[in-house]
Amino acid sequence: DEETLAVFESLKEEMKIRGGLKLKAGADSTLLAMAGGPTVFLEDGYEDDELRFVLAHELTHYKHGDLMWNVIAAILICLFWWNPVIWIAFRRFRRDMEVYCDFDAAEAVGDKKGYARVLVKAAAGKGRFIPATTSLIGGEKEVSARVKALAAFKKPKVITAAIGVVLLVVITACLLLNPKSNVSQ
């Protein structure tokens, strides 16, 4: 469809995305995957005004490098499949990735309410996970949490992140240093 491709190319230009990102329509689910190169698979059924929101979401995943992070997460799950903490961290990682992507995509298209409406339509009733893709992993509760997070999300300030990194380095250094005591027993 030439109109869909025009919206896709327009969004790529607006979001300053370069490279060989492809678009394939008629998929079972909308997602970003590595299939002979990064490809956005788009399911049918979106109205013209909704298409912009859906494509912005997948392009934001591409811009954030989420495919690479999902591959790393899948490898960690395979290596540490027996550890319940890894599974909990993995679900939290995926949720946070989606929330951050939702915020940036809504900001890119300039309409949080419209984006949230399309998010609910796109995700309702789907709870699939396909490893090493950006497929959705949640059901109704997950979508509800994402919409609430989208409404309340504020990007952290740089100073907050810098303070966090400094604290992490100081705490790590304190834990790694194990001075020996001169007191004889």
C-alpha positions as CSV (number, residue, x, y, z in Angstrom):
1,D,0.0,0.0,0.0
2,E,1.6,3.3,-1.1
3,E,-0.2,5.4,1.5
4,T,1.1,3.2,4.3
5,L,4.6,3.3,2.9
6,A,4.4,7.1,2.6
7,V,3.4,7.4,6.3
8,F,6.2,5.0,7.2
9,E,8.8,7.0,5.2
10,S,7.5,10.3,6.6
11,L,7.8,9.1,10.2
12,K,11.3,7.8,9.6
13,E,12.3,11.2,8.3
14,E,10.6,13.1,11.2
15,M,12.3,10.8,13.7
16,K,15.6,11.1,12.0
17,I,15.9,7.3,11.4
18,R,18.3,6.2,8.7
19,G,19.2,2.8,7.5
20,G,17.7,-0.2,5.8
21,L,14.6,-0.5,7.9
22,K,11.8,-2.3,6.0
23,L,8.1,-2.5,6.3
24,K,6.0,-5.6,5.6
25,A,2.2,-5.5,5.9
26,G,-0.2,-8.3,6.4
27,A,1.4,-9.8,9.5
28,D,-0.4,-11.6,12.4
29,S,0.9,-9.0,14.9
30,T,2.6,-5.6,14.7
31,L,6.2,-5.9,15.8
32,L,9.8,-5.1,15.0
33,A,12.1,-8.0,14.2
34,M,15.3,-9.0,12.6
35,A,14.2,-10.9,9.5
36,G,16.8,-10.4,6.9
37,G,17.5,-7.0,8.4
38,P,15.4,-4.9,10.7
39,T,11.7,-5.1,9.6
40,V,8.5,-3.6,10.9
41,F,5.8,-6.2,10.5
42,L,2.4,-4.5,10.4
43,E,-1.0,-6.2,10.9
44,D,-4.0,-5.1,8.9
45,G,-7.0,-3.3,10.4
46,Y,-5.7,0.1,11.3
47,E,-7.5,3.3,10.2
48,D,-5.3,5.9,8.5
49,D,-5.1,8.1,11.6
50,E,-4.2,5.1,13.8
51,L,-1.4,3.9,11.4
52,R,0.8,6.8,12.4
53,F,0.7,5.9,16.1
54,V,1.4,2.2,15.5
55,L,4.3,2.9,13.1
56,A,5.7,5.6,15.5
57,H,5.8,3.0,18.3
58,E,7.7,0.4,16.3
59,L,10.1,3.1,14.9
60,T,10.8,4.2,18.4
61,H,11.7,0.7,19.3
62,Y,14.2,0.7,16.4
63,K,15.6,4.1,17.4
64,H,16.1,2.9,21.0
65,G,18.0,-0.2,19.9
66,D,15.4,-2.5,21.6
67,L,16.1,-5.4,19.2
68,M,19.6,-5.7,20.5
69,W,18.5,-5.4,24.1
70,N,15.9,-8.1,23.6
71,V,18.4,-10.5,22.1
72,I,20.7,-9.9,25.1
73,A,17.7,-10.5,27.5
74,A,16.7,-13.7,25.6
75,I,20.3,-15.0,26.0
76,L,20.3,-14.2,29.7
77,I,17.0,-16.0,30.1
78,C,18.5,-19.0,28.3
79,L,21.6,-19.0,30.4
80,F,19.8,-18.5,33.8
81,W,16.4,-20.1,33.1
82,W,16.4,-21.7,36.5
83,N,16.7,-18.4,38.4
84,P,13.3,-16.8,39.3
85,V,14.9,-13.4,39.8
86,I,16.0,-13.3,36.1
87,W,12.4,-14.0,35.0
88,I,11.0,-11.2,37.3
89,A,13.7,-8.8,36.0
90,F,13.0,-9.8,32.4
91,R,9.3,-9.0,32.7
92,R,10.1,-5.7,34.4
93,F,12.7,-4.9,31.7
94,R,10.1,-5.5,29.0
95,R,7.4,-3.5,30.7
96,D,9.8,-0.5,31.3
97,M,11.0,-0.7,27.7
98,E,7.4,-0.6,26.4
99,V,6.5,2.4,28.7
100,Y,9.5,4.4,27.6
101,C,8.8,3.6,24.0
102,D,5.1,4.6,24.5
103,F,6.2,7.9,25.9
104,D,8.6,8.7,23.1
105,A,6.2,7.6,20.4
106,A,3.4,9.6,21.8
107,E,5.7,12.6,22.0
108,A,6.8,12.1,18.4
109,V,3.2,12.1,17.1
110,G,2.1,14.8,19.5
111,D,-1.1,13.2,20.8
112,K,-1.0,11.2,24.0
113,K,-4.8,10.5,24.1
114,G,-4.9,9.3,20.5
115,Y,-1.9,7.2,21.1
116,A,-3.4,5.6,24.3
117,R,-6.6,4.8,22.4
118,V,-4.7,3.1,19.6
119,L,-2.5,1.3,22.2
120,V,-5.6,-0.2,23.8
121,K,-7.0,-1.3,20.4
122,A,-3.6,-2.8,19.3
123,A,-3.0,-4.7,22.5
124,A,-6.4,-5.8,23.6
125,G,-6.7,-9.5,23.8
126,K,-3.1,-10.2,22.8
127,G,-0.6,-11.7,25.2
128,R,2.1,-13.1,22.9
129,F,5.8,-13.0,23.3
130,I,8.2,-13.8,20.5
131,P,11.8,-13.8,21.6
132,A,14.2,-11.2,20.2
133,T,11.4,-9.1,18.8
134,T,9.4,-6.2,20.2
135,S,6.2,-8.1,20.4
136,L,3.7,-7.3,23.2
137,I,3.9,-9.5,26.3
138,G,0.9,-8.5,28.3
139,G,-2.8,-8.7,28.5
140,E,-5.4,-6.4,29.8
141,K,-3.6,-5.5,33.1
142,E,-0.3,-4.8,31.2
143,V,-2.1,-2.5,28.7
144,S,-3.9,-0.7,31.6
145,A,-0.5,-0.2,33.4
146,R,1.1,1.1,30.2
147,V,-1.7,3.7,29.6
148,K,-1.5,4.9,33.2
149,A,2.3,5.1,33.0
150,L,1.9,7.1,29.7
151,A,-0.3,9.6,31.4
152,A,2.0,10.0,34.4
153,F,5.4,9.6,32.7
154,K,8.1,12.3,33.1
155,K,11.6,11.9,31.7
156,P,14.2,11.9,34.5
157,K,16.4,14.9,34.6
158,V,20.1,14.5,33.7
159,I,21.2,15.6,37.1
160,T,19.1,12.9,38.8
161,A,20.7,10.2,36.5
162,A,24.2,11.6,37.2
163,I,23.6,11.5,41.0
164,G,22.4,8.0,40.7
165,V,25.5,6.9,38.8
166,V,27.8,8.6,41.3
167,L,26.0,6.9,44.2
168,L,26.2,3.5,42.4
169,V,30.0,4.0,41.9
170,V,30.6,5.0,45.5
171,I,28.5,2.1,46.9
172,T,30.3,-0.4,44.6
173,A,33.7,1.0,45.6
174,C,32.8,0.7,49.3
175,L,31.6,-2.9,48.9
176,L,34.7,-3.9,46.9
177,L,37.2,-2.5,49.4
178,N,37.6,-4.9,52.3
179,P,40.3,-3.4,54.6
180,K,42.1,-5.7,56.9
181,S,41.9,-4.9,60.5
182,N,45.2,-4.4,62.6
183,V,43.6,-5.7,65.7
184,S,45.0,-9.0,66.8
185,Q,42.7,-11.5,68.3
